[in-house]
Amino acid sequence: MAVRKIFGTDGIRGRANKDWLSPNNVLKLAQAVATYFIRGAHKHRVVIGKDTRLSGYMIEPALTAGFISMGMDVILVGPLPTPAIAMLTRSLRADIGVMISASHNSFEDNGLKFFDAEGLKLPDIVEKEIEDIFFSEPIPRVIPSFLGHAQRLDDAQGRYIEYLKNAFPKHLTLEGLHIVLDCANGAAYKIAPTVLWELGAIVTVINAKPNGLNINNQCGTTNTQDLEAKVREVKANIGIGLDGDADRVIFVDETGKSIHGDHLIAAIATAWKDKNKLSKDAIVGTVMCNKGLEIYLSSIGLKLHRTSVGDRYVSKCMSEEKINFGGEPSGHIIMSDYTTTGDGVLSAIQLLAYMITEDKKASSIHTIFTLCPQILVNLPCKDKSILQNPTIKKELQKLQVMYKDKAYILIRPSGTEPLVRITVQAKTKPLMNEALEKAQKCLLNYL
């Protein structure tokens, strides 16, 4: 039977110009999405943005043609961060938002992230219905007189810049703060430097000259060496690194040391609790959050809700539990008072506000709590369904029982790559290494 699965952990992602991201399939996918979302007789609209990958020039017109063939009007906004597309979809009263991006992957890959009219990523059940429509033959199209139109929104960047600045406390300024900003040659290469400079900071910008091929190339959230070196060179107060679509962020302190994502979550959660900004005495994280974060949050009266990996699952849990703050250690931070998805620039200005208000150096964030020793190992695996093998499941369950209260073992398939990821946390490094060795041995017998 032919594979009927198109969507992964975060939308659709793969090699550009192949498989689901070939022009023909992208066009048909747009038609399937339109078929699902067209409800009623009103004129439907879709917002399409992209990052700086060369393949965006191919995918954008294919999407546009597909939506127009279904009678939808298309609003093109060009290179913008993923959270900007979520925001614009809501503010422009569009029915759908689409971001063309493969996030932190290299330029050879691309992807599609879809948002509904509320700026929320699509739940699994909706993705499944779209897949069913895609595989049905044929998808009915409108008659020529009902075709949609396409137009470019010239002030899209300005709208998003003002939206971000309005999220920064009015009584504060970044004046005197020296920031090194790594734009990953990605979608925020114009917006992020502008926002920080207009808020008063001294900004040293690196990796902000995209050429279609250099997005995430030895820079951004996946490689902080340039950022760390530049912070030390210019003696900056902090370094900020974004990924290709700027929905993730990583920080480097004034000494050039990277700040763990769970420390970032802890810092913002602490600040919000102190200012009574949390809607509940709780935040949302994922199964990847360090056990040390959970212990710290409990010590200040906050509960950690864990979800599957992926900011859409964090967002879903936040909505269901009516919690307004959540995030992932990878740098996806969601603040539902402002946005519906991870936003690297928004997270950056919230952390900067915390530093200014508390008069703290970036290096102090490391000491909020002590991380439990943790390791992540990726094992190549072409058939990730092997994890559903009853024998493997039984052996892994035995491991969990063996290390109960001593170590936390998480084994999961990658949603974007042919890998199985093993994460182990423990109270001591020897215990961590021991548990990891047993987990690897268990899997390698079958991979």
DRENDO-1510 file (C-alpha; in Angstrom, 1 decimal, always signed):
<recs>
REC; n; res; u; v; w
REC; 1; MET; +0.0; +0.0; +0.0 .
REC; 2; ALA; +1.3; +3.5; -0.9 .
REC; 3; VAL; +2.3; +5.7; +2.0 .
REC; 4; ARG; -0.7; +8.0; +2.9 .
REC; 5; LYS; +1.1; +10.0; +5.6 .
REC; 6; ILE; +2.2; +13.5; +4.7 .
REC; 7; PHE; +2.3; +15.5; +7.9 .
REC; 8; GLY; +5.0; +15.1; +10.5 .
REC; 9; THR; +5.6; +16.5; +14.0 .
REC; 10; ASP; +5.5; +20.1; +12.8 .
REC; 11; GLY; +3.7; +20.3; +9.5 .
REC; 12; ILE; +5.3; +18.9; +6.4 .
REC; 13; ARG; +9.1; +18.8; +6.0 .
REC; 14; GLY; +11.5; +17.1; +3.6 .
REC; 15; ARG; +13.8; +17.6; +0.6 .
REC; 16; ALA; +12.8; +20.4; -1.6 .
REC; 17; ASN; +11.6; +19.5; -5.1 .
REC; 18; LYS; +11.0; +15.9; -4.1 .
REC; 19; ASP; +8.1; +13.8; -2.8 .
REC; 20; TRP; +5.5; +15.9; -1.0 .
REC; 21; LEU; +7.5; +19.1; -1.7 .
REC; 22; SER; +7.5; +18.7; -5.5 .
REC; 23; PRO; +5.6; +21.6; -7.3 .
REC; 24; ASN; +2.8; +19.2; -8.4 .
REC; 25; ASN; +2.2; +17.8; -4.9 .
REC; 26; VAL; +2.4; +21.3; -3.2 .
REC; 27; LEU; -0.2; +22.6; -5.6 .
REC; 28; LYS; -2.5; +19.6; -4.9 .
REC; 29; LEU; -1.9; +19.9; -1.2 .
REC; 30; ALA; -3.0; +23.6; -1.3 .
REC; 31; GLN; -6.2; +22.4; -3.0 .
REC; 32; ALA; -6.7; +19.8; -0.3 .
REC; 33; VAL; -6.2; +22.3; +2.5 .
REC; 34; ALA; -8.6; +24.8; +0.7 .
REC; 35; THR; -11.2; +22.0; +0.4 .
REC; 36; TYR; -11.1; +21.4; +4.1 .
REC; 37; PHE; -11.2; +25.1; +5.2 .
REC; 38; ILE; -13.7; +26.5; +2.7 .
REC; 39; ARG; -16.9; +26.9; +4.8 .
REC; 40; GLY; -19.8; +29.1; +3.7 .
REC; 41; ALA; -20.2; +31.6; +0.8 .
REC; 42; HIS; -17.9; +34.3; +2.0 .
REC; 43; LYS; -14.6; +35.0; +0.1 .
REC; 44; HIS; -11.9; +33.0; +1.7 .
REC; 45; ARG; -8.3; +34.2; +2.2 .
REC; 46; VAL; -5.0; +32.7; +2.9 .
REC; 47; VAL; -1.7; +34.3; +4.1 .
REC; 48; ILE; +1.5; +32.9; +2.7 .
REC; 49; GLY; +4.9; +33.7; +4.1 .
REC; 50; LYS; +8.3; +32.1; +3.8 .
REC; 51; ASP; +11.9; +32.0; +5.1 .
REC; 52; THR; +15.0; +32.7; +2.9 .
REC; 53; ARG; +15.5; +29.3; +1.2 .
REC; 54; LEU; +16.0; +29.3; -2.5 .
REC; 55; SER; +13.3; +26.7; -2.9 .
REC; 56; GLY; +10.8; +29.1; -1.5 .
REC; 57; TYR; +10.6; +30.7; -4.9 .
REC; 58; MET; +9.3; +27.4; -6.3 .
REC; 59; ILE; +7.0; +26.4; -3.5 .
REC; 60; GLU; +5.3; +29.9; -3.0 .
REC; 61; PRO; +3.8; +30.0; -6.6 .
REC; 62; ALA; +2.8; +26.4; -6.4 .
REC; 63; LEU; +0.8; +27.0; -3.2 .
REC; 64; THR; -0.6; +30.2; -4.7 .
REC; 65; ALA; -1.8; +28.5; -7.8 .
REC; 66; GLY; -3.4; +25.7; -5.8 .
REC; 67; PHE; -5.4; +28.1; -3.5 .
REC; 68; ILE; -6.4; +30.3; -6.4 .
REC; 69; SER; -7.7; +27.3; -8.3 .
REC; 70; MET; -10.1; +26.7; -5.4 .
REC; 71; GLY; -11.4; +30.3; -5.4 .
REC; 72; MET; -9.3; +31.6; -2.5 .
REC; 73; ASP; -7.6; +35.0; -2.4 .
REC; 74; VAL; -3.9; +34.8; -1.5 .
REC; 75; ILE; -2.0; +37.4; +0.5 .
REC; 76; LEU; +1.8; +37.2; +0.0 .
REC; 77; VAL; +4.0; +38.7; +2.7 .
REC; 78; GLY; +7.4; +37.4; +1.7 .
REC; 79; PRO; +10.2; +36.5; +4.1 .
REC; 80; LEU; +8.8; +36.7; +7.7 .
REC; 81; PRO; +9.2; +34.7; +10.9 .
REC; 82; THR; +6.7; +31.9; +11.4 .
REC; 83; PRO; +5.0; +33.6; +14.4 .
REC; 84; ALA; +4.4; +36.6; +12.1 .
REC; 85; ILE; +2.3; +34.4; +9.9 .
REC; 86; ALA; +0.2; +33.2; +12.8 .
REC; 87; MET; -0.3; +36.8; +13.9 .
REC; 88; LEU; -1.2; +38.1; +10.4 .
REC; 89; THR; -3.6; +35.3; +9.8 .
REC; 90; ARG; -5.6; +36.4; +12.8 .
REC; 91; SER; -5.3; +40.2; +12.2 .
REC; 92; LEU; -6.2; +40.0; +8.5 .
REC; 93; ARG; -9.1; +37.7; +9.3 .
REC; 94; ALA; -7.8; +35.1; +6.9 .
REC; 95; ASP; -9.0; +31.5; +6.9 .
REC; 96; ILE; -5.6; +29.9; +6.6 .
REC; 97; GLY; -2.0; +30.9; +7.2 .
REC; 98; VAL; +0.9; +29.0; +5.6 .
REC; 99; MET; +4.6; +29.3; +6.4 .
REC; 100; ILE; +7.1; +27.9; +3.9 .
REC; 101; SER; +10.1; +26.8; +6.1 .
REC; 102; ALA; +12.0; +23.8; +7.3 .
REC; 103; SER; +12.9; +25.7; +10.5 .
REC; 104; HIS; +16.5; +24.8; +11.6 .
REC; 105; ASN; +17.2; +22.4; +8.7 .
REC; 106; SER; +19.7; +23.3; +6.0 .
REC; 107; PHE; +18.7; +24.9; +2.7 .
REC; 108; GLU; +18.2; +21.6; +0.8 .
REC; 109; ASP; +15.1; +21.0; +2.9 .
REC; 110; ASN; +11.9; +22.9; +3.1 .
REC; 111; GLY; +8.5; +22.5; +4.6 .
REC; 112; LEU; +5.0; +23.8; +5.2 .
REC; 113; LYS; +3.4; +24.9; +8.5 .
REC; 114; PHE; -0.3; +25.6; +8.5 .
REC; 115; PHE; -2.4; +27.8; +10.8 .
REC; 116; ASP; -6.1; +28.1; +11.2 .
REC; 117; ALA; -8.1; +31.3; +11.5 .
REC; 118; GLU; -7.1; +31.7; +15.1 .
REC; 119; GLY; -3.4; +31.4; +14.3 .
REC; 120; LEU; -3.2; +27.9; +15.8 .
REC; 121; LYS; -1.3; +25.0; +14.3 .
REC; 122; LEU; -3.5; +22.2; +13.0 .
REC; 123; PRO; -4.4; +19.3; +15.3 .
REC; 124; ASP; -3.7; +15.7; +14.2 .
REC; 125; ILE; -7.3; +15.0; +13.3 .
REC; 126; VAL; -7.4; +17.9; +10.8 .
REC; 127; GLU; -4.1; +16.9; +9.2 .
REC; 128; LYS; -5.5; +13.4; +8.8 .
REC; 129; GLU; -8.7; +14.8; +7.0 .
REC; 130; ILE; -6.5; +16.9; +4.7 .
REC; 131; GLU; -4.5; +13.8; +3.9 .
REC; 132; ASP; -7.7; +11.9; +3.0 .
REC; 133; ILE; -8.8; +14.7; +0.7 .
REC; 134; PHE; -5.3; +14.8; -0.9 .
REC; 135; PHE; -5.5; +11.1; -1.8 .
REC; 136; SER; -9.0; +11.4; -3.1 .
REC; 137; GLU; -9.4; +11.7; -6.9 .
REC; 138; PRO; -10.2; +14.2; -8.2 .
REC; 139; ILE; -10.3; +17.4; -6.1 .
REC; 140; PRO; -13.1; +19.6; -7.6 .
REC; 141; ARG; -11.9; +23.1; -8.7 .
REC; 142; VAL; -13.9; +26.3; -9.2 .
REC; 143; ILE; -15.1; +27.6; -12.6 .
REC; 144; PRO; -13.0; +30.4; -14.2 .
REC; 145; SER; -15.2; +33.2; -13.0 .
REC; 146; PHE; -14.7; +32.1; -9.4 .
REC; 147; LEU; -10.9; +31.9; -9.3 .
REC; 148; GLY; -9.1; +33.8; -6.5 .
REC; 149; HIS; -6.7; +36.7; -6.7 .
REC; 150; ALA; -3.2; +37.2; -5.3 .
REC; 151; GLN; -1.7; +40.3; -3.9 .
REC; 152; ARG; +1.4; +41.4; -1.8 .
REC; 153; LEU; +1.0; +43.0; +1.6 .
REC; 154; ASP; +3.7; +45.7; +1.5 .
REC; 155; ASP; +3.5; +46.7; +5.2 .
REC; 156; ALA; +3.6; +43.2; +6.7 .
REC; 157; GLN; +7.1; +43.7; +8.2 .
REC; 158; GLY; +6.1; +47.0; +9.8 .
REC; 159; ARG; +2.9; +45.5; +11.3 .
REC; 160; TYR; +4.9; +42.7; +12.9 .
REC; 161; ILE; +7.7; +45.0; +14.2 .
REC; 162; GLU; +5.1; +47.2; +16.0 .
REC; 163; TYR; +3.4; +44.1; +17.4 .
REC; 164; LEU; +6.7; +43.0; +18.9 .
REC; 165; LYS; +7.6; +46.4; +20.3 .
REC; 166; ASN; +4.1; +46.7; +21.9 .
REC; 167; ALA; +4.9; +43.5; +23.9 .
REC; 168; PHE; +7.9; +45.1; +25.6 .
REC; 169; PRO; +7.1; +46.9; +28.9 .
REC; 170; LYS; +6.4; +50.6; +28.1 .
REC; 171; HIS; +8.4; +51.8; +31.1 .
REC; 172; LEU; +11.6; +50.0; +30.1 .
REC; 173; THR; +14.3; +50.6; +27.5 .
REC; 174; LEU; +17.2; +48.5; +26.2 .
REC; 175; GLU; +19.4; +51.6; +26.1 .
REC; 176; GLY; +23.0; +50.8; +27.0 .
REC; 177; LEU; +22.5; +47.1; +26.5 .
REC; 178; HIS; +25.0; +45.6; +23.9 .
REC; 179; ILE; +23.5; +42.6; +22.1 .
REC; 180; VAL; +25.0; +40.3; +19.5 .
REC; 181; LEU; +22.3; +39.0; +17.3 .
REC; 182; ASP; +22.7; +35.9; +15.1 .
REC; 183; CYS; +19.9; +35.9; +12.5 .
REC; 184; ALA; +20.9; +32.5; +10.9 .
REC; 185; ASN; +20.6; +34.1; +7.5 .
REC; 186; GLY; +16.9; +33.4; +8.0 .
REC; 187; ALA; +13.4; +34.9; +8.1 .
REC; 188; ALA; +14.1; +37.5; +10.8 .
REC; 189; TYR; +17.3; +39.0; +9.2 .
REC; 190; LYS; +15.6; +42.4; +8.9 .
REC; 191; ILE; +12.9; +42.4; +11.6 .
REC; 192; ALA; +15.0; +41.2; +14.6 .
REC; 193; PRO; +17.8; +43.9; +14.4 .
REC; 194; THR; +15.2; +46.6; +13.8 .
REC; 195; VAL; +13.1; +45.7; +16.8 .
REC; 196; LEU; +16.1; +45.5; +19.2 .
REC; 197; TRP; +17.6; +48.8; +17.9 .
REC; 198; GLU; +14.3; +50.7; +18.1 .
REC; 199; LEU; +13.9; +49.5; +21.7 .
REC; 200; GLY; +17.2; +51.2; +22.4 .
REC; 201; ALA; +19.9; +48.4; +22.3 .
REC; 202; ILE; +23.3; +48.5; +20.7 .
REC; 203; VAL; +23.1; +45.7; +18.2 .
REC; 204; THR; +25.9; +43.8; +16.6 .
REC; 205; VAL; +24.4; +41.7; +13.9 .
REC; 206; ILE; +25.9; +38.5; +12.4 .
REC; 207; ASN; +24.6; +36.1; +9.7 .
REC; 208; ALA; +22.1; +38.5; +8.3 .
REC; 209; LYS; +23.0; +38.2; +4.6 .
REC; 210; PRO; +20.8; +35.4; +3.2 .
REC; 211; ASN; +21.6; +34.2; -0.3 .
REC; 212; GLY; +19.1; +31.3; -0.5 .
REC; 213; LEU; +21.7; +28.7; +0.3 .
REC; 214; ASN; +23.3; +29.8; +3.7 .
REC; 215; ILE; +20.2; +29.6; +6.0 .
REC; 216; ASN; +21.3; +27.9; +9.3 .
REC; 217; ASN; +24.7; +27.2; +7.8 .
REC; 218; GLN; +27.0; +26.9; +10.8 .
REC; 219; CYS; +25.0; +29.5; +12.6 .
REC; 220; GLY; +21.7; +30.2; +14.5 .
REC; 221; THR; +20.3; +27.9; +17.2 .
REC; 222; THR; +22.1; +24.8; +15.8 .
REC; 223; ASN; +25.6; +26.2; +15.9 .
REC; 224; THR; +26.5; +28.9; +18.4 .
REC; 225; GLN; +30.2; +29.1; +17.9 .
REC; 226; ASP; +30.1; +32.4; +15.9 .
REC; 227; LEU; +27.7; +33.9; +18.4 .
REC; 228; GLU; +29.8; +32.9; +21.4 .
REC; 229; ALA; +33.0; +34.2; +19.8 .
REC; 230; LYS; +31.4; +37.5; +18.8 .
REC; 231; VAL; +30.0; +38.1; +22.3 .
REC; 232; ARG; +33.5; +37.7; +23.8 .
REC; 233; GLU; +35.1; +39.8; +21.0 .
REC; 234; VAL; +32.8; +42.9; +21.4 .
REC; 235; LYS; +32.3; +42.3; +25.2 .
REC; 236; ALA; +28.5; +42.3; +24.7 .
REC; 237; ASN; +26.0; +41.9; +27.5 .
REC; 238; ILE; +24.2; +39.0; +25.8 .
REC; 239; GLY; +24.0; +37.0; +22.6 .
REC; 240; ILE; +20.8; +36.0; +20.9 .
REC; 241; GLY; +20.6; +33.3; +18.3 .
REC; 242; LEU; +17.5; +32.6; +16.1 .
REC; 243; ASP; +16.7; +29.7; +13.8 .
REC; 244; GLY; +15.7; +29.9; +10.2 .
REC; 245; ASP; +12.1; +30.8; +10.7 .
REC; 246; ALA; +12.7; +32.6; +14.1 .
REC; 247; ASP; +10.2; +30.6; +16.1 .
REC; 248; ARG; +13.1; +29.4; +18.3 .
REC; 249; VAL; +15.8; +31.3; +20.2 .
REC; 250; ILE; +19.0; +30.5; +22.1 .
REC; 251; PHE; +21.0; +32.8; +24.4 .
REC; 252; VAL; +24.7; +33.2; +25.2 .
REC; 253; ASP; +25.7; +35.0; +28.4 .
REC; 254; GLU; +28.3; +37.8; +28.6 .
REC; 255; THR; +31.1; +35.2; +29.0 .
REC; 256; GLY; +30.2; +33.4; +25.8 .
REC; 257; LYS; +28.5; +30.4; +27.4 .
REC; 258; SER; +25.2; +29.1; +26.1 .
REC; 259; ILE; +22.2; +29.3; +28.3 .
REC; 260; HIS; +20.1; +26.1; +28.6 .
REC; 261; GLY; +16.6; +26.3; +27.3 .
REC; 262; ASP; +15.1; +25.1; +30.6 .
REC; 263; HIS; +16.9; +28.0; +32.4 .
REC; 264; LEU; +15.3; +30.4; +29.9 .
REC; 265; ILE; +11.9; +28.9; +30.7 .
REC; 266; ALA; +12.6; +29.2; +34.5 .
REC; 267; ALA; +13.7; +32.8; +34.2 .
REC; 268; ILE; +10.6; +34.0; +32.4 .
REC; 269; ALA; +8.3; +31.8; +34.5 .
REC; 270; THR; +9.9; +33.3; +37.7 .
REC; 271; ALA; +9.5; +36.9; +36.4 .
REC; 272; TRP; +5.8; +36.3; +35.4 .
REC; 273; LYS; +5.0; +34.7; +38.8 .
REC; 274; ASP; +6.6; +37.6; +40.6 .
REC; 275; LYS; +4.4; +40.0; +38.6 .
REC; 276; ASN; +1.3; +37.9; +38.9 .
REC; 277; LYS; +1.2; +37.5; +35.1 .
REC; 278; LEU; +0.7; +33.7; +35.1 .
REC; 279; SER; -2.9; +32.7; +34.6 .
REC; 280; LYS; -2.4; +29.7; +36.9 .
REC; 281; ASP; +0.3; +28.4; +39.2 .
REC; 282; ALA; +1.5; +26.2; +36.4 .
REC; 283; ILE; +3.4; +26.2; +33.1 .
REC; 284; VAL; +3.5; +23.7; +30.2 .
REC; 285; GLY; +6.7; +22.0; +29.0 .
REC; 286; THR; +7.4; +18.7; +27.2 .
REC; 287; VAL; +8.8; +15.3; +27.9 .
REC; 288; MET; +12.2; +16.8; +27.0 .
REC; 289; CYS; +12.3; +19.3; +29.9 .
REC; 290; ASN; +15.0; +18.6; +32.5 .
REC; 291; LYS; +13.9; +17.1; +35.8 .
REC; 292; GLY; +15.8; +19.9; +37.5 .
REC; 293; LEU; +13.3; +22.4; +36.0 .
REC; 294; GLU; +10.4; +20.5; +37.4 .
REC; 295; ILE; +12.0; +20.4; +40.9 .
REC; 296; TYR; +12.7; +24.1; +40.8 .
REC; 297; LEU; +9.2; +25.1; +39.6 .
REC; 298; SER; +7.7; +23.0; +42.4 .
REC; 299; SER; +9.9; +24.8; +44.9 .
REC; 300; ILE; +8.3; +28.1; +43.9 .
REC; 301; GLY; +4.8; +26.8; +43.9 .
REC; 302; LEU; +4.4; +26.1; +40.1 .
REC; 303; LYS; +3.4; +22.8; +38.5 .
REC; 304; LEU; +4.9; +21.6; +35.2 .
REC; 305; HIS; +2.5; +20.0; +32.7 .
REC; 306; ARG; +4.4; +17.8; +30.2 .
REC; 307; THR; +3.4; +17.1; +26.6 .
REC; 308; SER; +4.8; +15.4; +23.6 .
REC; 309; VAL; +7.6; +17.2; +21.8 .
REC; 310; GLY; +6.4; +20.0; +19.5 .
REC; 311; ASP; +5.2; +23.5; +20.2 .
REC; 312; ARG; +1.7; +22.7; +18.8 .
REC; 313; TYR; +1.3; +20.2; +21.6 .
REC; 314; VAL; +2.5; +22.7; +24.2 .
REC; 315; SER; +0.0; +25.2; +22.7 .
REC; 316; LYS; -2.8; +22.7; +22.8 .
REC; 317; CYS; -2.2; +21.8; +26.4 .
REC; 318; MET; -2.0; +25.5; +27.4 .
REC; 319; SER; -5.4; +26.1; +25.7 .
REC; 320; GLU; -7.0; +23.1; +27.4 .
REC; 321; GLU; -5.6; +23.9; +30.9 .
REC; 322; LYS; -6.0; +27.7; +30.5 .
REC; 323; ILE; -2.3; +28.2; +31.1 .
REC; 324; ASN; -0.6; +31.3; +29.4 .
REC; 325; PHE; +3.0; +30.3; +29.5 .
REC; 326; GLY; +4.9; +27.2; +28.1 .
REC; 327; GLY; +7.9; +26.2; +26.2 .
REC; 328; GLU; +10.5; +23.6; +25.1 .
REC; 329; PRO; +14.2; +23.4; +26.0 .
REC; 330; SER; +14.9; +23.7; +22.3 .
REC; 331; GLY; +13.9; +27.4; +22.5 .
REC; 332; HIS; +10.2; +27.3; +21.5 .
REC; 333; ILE; +8.6; +29.6; +24.0 .
REC; 334; ILE; +4.8; +30.3; +23.8 .
REC; 335; MET; +3.2; +33.2; +25.6 .
REC; 336; SER; -0.5; +33.0; +24.8 .
REC; 337; ASP; -1.2; +36.6; +26.1 .
REC; 338; TYR; +0.7; +37.7; +22.9 .
REC; 339; THR; +0.9; +34.8; +20.5 .
REC; 340; THR; -0.2; +31.3; +19.6 .
REC; 341; THR; +3.1; +29.8; +18.6 .
REC; 342; GLY; +6.8; +29.9; +19.5 .
REC; 343; ASP; +8.3; +33.3; +18.8 .
REC; 344; GLY; +12.1; +33.8; +19.1 .
REC; 345; VAL; +12.1; +37.6; +19.0 .
REC; 346; LEU; +9.2; +37.9; +21.5 .
REC; 347; SER; +11.0; +35.5; +23.9 .
REC; 348; ALA; +14.2; +37.5; +23.6 .
REC; 349; ILE; +12.6; +40.8; +24.6 .
REC; 350; GLN; +10.8; +39.1; +27.5 .
REC; 351; LEU; +14.1; +37.8; +28.8 .
REC; 352; LEU; +15.8; +41.1; +28.3 .
REC; 353; ALA; +13.0; +42.8; +30.3 .
REC; 354; TYR; +13.6; +40.3; +33.1 .
REC; 355; MET; +17.3; +41.1; +33.1 .
REC; 356; ILE; +16.7; +44.9; +33.2 .
REC; 357; THR; +14.0; +44.8; +35.8 .
REC; 358; GLU; +16.0; +42.5; +38.1 .
REC; 359; ASP; +19.3; +44.2; +37.3 .
REC; 360; LYS; +20.9; +40.8; +36.5 .
REC; 361; LYS; +23.6; +39.7; +34.2 .
REC; 362; ALA; +22.8; +37.0; +31.6 .
REC; 363; SER; +25.2; +34.6; +33.4 .
REC; 364; SER; +23.0; +34.7; +36.5 .
REC; 365; ILE; +20.4; +32.7; +34.6 .
REC; 366; HIS; +22.5; +29.6; +34.8 .
REC; 367; THR; +22.2; +29.6; +38.6 .
REC; 368; ILE; +18.4; +29.7; +38.9 .
REC; 369; PHE; +18.4; +25.9; +39.4 .
REC; 370; THR; +20.8; +23.0; +38.9 .
REC; 371; LEU; +20.2; +20.8; +35.8 .
REC; 372; CYS; +20.1; +17.1; +36.3 .
REC; 373; PRO; +22.8; +15.3; +34.1 .
REC; 374; GLN; +21.2; +14.7; +30.7 .
REC; 375; ILE; +22.3; +13.2; +27.4 .
REC; 376; LEU; +20.6; +12.9; +24.0 .
REC; 377; VAL; +21.8; +10.2; +21.5 .
REC; 378; ASN; +20.4; +9.8; +18.0 .
REC; 379; LEU; +20.4; +6.4; +16.4 .
REC; 380; PRO; +19.9; +6.0; +12.6 .
REC; 381; CYS; +16.6; +4.2; +11.9 .
REC; 382; LYS; +14.9; +3.9; +8.5 .
REC; 383; ASP; +11.8; +2.2; +10.0 .
REC; 384; LYS; +10.8; +4.2; +13.1 .
REC; 385; SER; +7.7; +2.0; +13.5 .
REC; 386; ILE; +10.1; -0.6; +15.0 .
REC; 387; LEU; +9.4; +1.1; +18.4 .
REC; 388; GLN; +5.9; -0.4; +18.3 .
REC; 389; ASN; +7.4; -3.9; +18.2 .
REC; 390; PRO; +5.9; -5.7; +21.2 .
REC; 391; THR; +9.3; -7.2; +22.2 .
REC; 392; ILE; +11.0; -3.8; +22.2 .
REC; 393; LYS; +8.2; -2.2; +24.1 .
REC; 394; LYS; +8.4; -4.9; +26.8 .
REC; 395; GLU; +12.1; -4.5; +27.2 .
REC; 396; LEU; +11.9; -0.7; +27.4 .
REC; 397; GLN; +9.2; -1.0; +30.0 .
REC; 398; LYS; +11.5; -3.2; +32.1 .
REC; 399; LEU; +14.2; -0.5; +31.8 .
REC; 400; GLN; +11.7; +2.2; +33.1 .
REC; 401; VAL; +10.8; +0.0; +36.1 .
REC; 402; MET; +14.5; -0.7; +36.8 .
REC; 403; TYR; +15.4; +3.0; +36.9 .
REC; 404; LYS; +12.2; +4.3; +38.5 .
REC; 405; ASP; +13.1; +7.3; +40.7 .
REC; 406; LYS; +16.7; +7.0; +39.7 .
REC; 407; ALA; +16.7; +8.0; +36.0 .
REC; 408; TYR; +14.3; +9.3; +33.4 .
REC; 409; ILE; +14.5; +7.5; +30.0 .
REC; 410; LEU; +12.7; +8.8; +26.9 .
REC; 411; ILE; +12.9; +7.0; +23.6 .
REC; 412; ARG; +11.0; +8.5; +20.7 .
REC; 413; PRO; +11.1; +8.6; +16.9 .
REC; 414; SER; +12.2; +11.9; +15.3 .
REC; 415; GLY; +9.3; +13.6; +13.5 .
REC; 416; THR; +11.5; +15.1; +10.8 .
REC; 417; GLU; +14.5; +12.7; +10.3 .
REC; 418; PRO; +15.2; +8.9; +10.0 .
REC; 419; LEU; +16.3; +8.7; +13.6 .
REC; 420; VAL; +15.3; +7.3; +17.0 .
REC; 421; ARG; +16.2; +9.7; +19.8 .
REC; 422; ILE; +17.2; +8.5; +23.3 .
REC; 423; THR; +17.2; +11.0; +26.1 .
REC; 424; VAL; +18.4; +10.0; +29.6 .
REC; 425; GLN; +18.3; +12.1; +32.7 .
REC; 426; ALA; +19.6; +10.9; +36.1 .
REC; 427; LYS; +20.8; +12.2; +39.5 .
REC; 428; THR; +24.4; +11.4; +38.7 .
REC; 429; LYS; +26.5; +11.0; +35.5 .
REC; 430; PRO; +27.5; +7.4; +36.2 .
REC; 431; LEU; +23.9; +6.5; +36.6 .
REC; 432; MET; +23.0; +8.4; +33.4 .
REC; 433; ASN; +25.7; +6.6; +31.4 .
REC; 434; GLU; +24.6; +3.2; +32.7 .
REC; 435; ALA; +21.0; +3.7; +31.8 .
REC; 436; LEU; +22.0; +5.0; +28.4 .
REC; 437; GLU; +24.1; +2.0; +27.7 .
REC; 438; LYS; +21.3; -0.3; +28.5 .
REC; 439; ALA; +18.8; +1.6; +26.4 .
REC; 440; GLN; +21.1; +1.6; +23.4 .
REC; 441; LYS; +21.8; -2.1; +23.7 .
REC; 442; CYS; +18.1; -2.8; +23.8 .
REC; 443; LEU; +17.5; -0.9; +20.6 .
REC; 444; LEU; +20.6; -1.8; +18.6 .
REC; 445; ASN; +19.6; -5.5; +18.8 .
REC; 446; TYR; +16.6; -4.6; +16.5 .
REC; 447; LEU; +17.6; -1.5; +14.4 .
</recs>
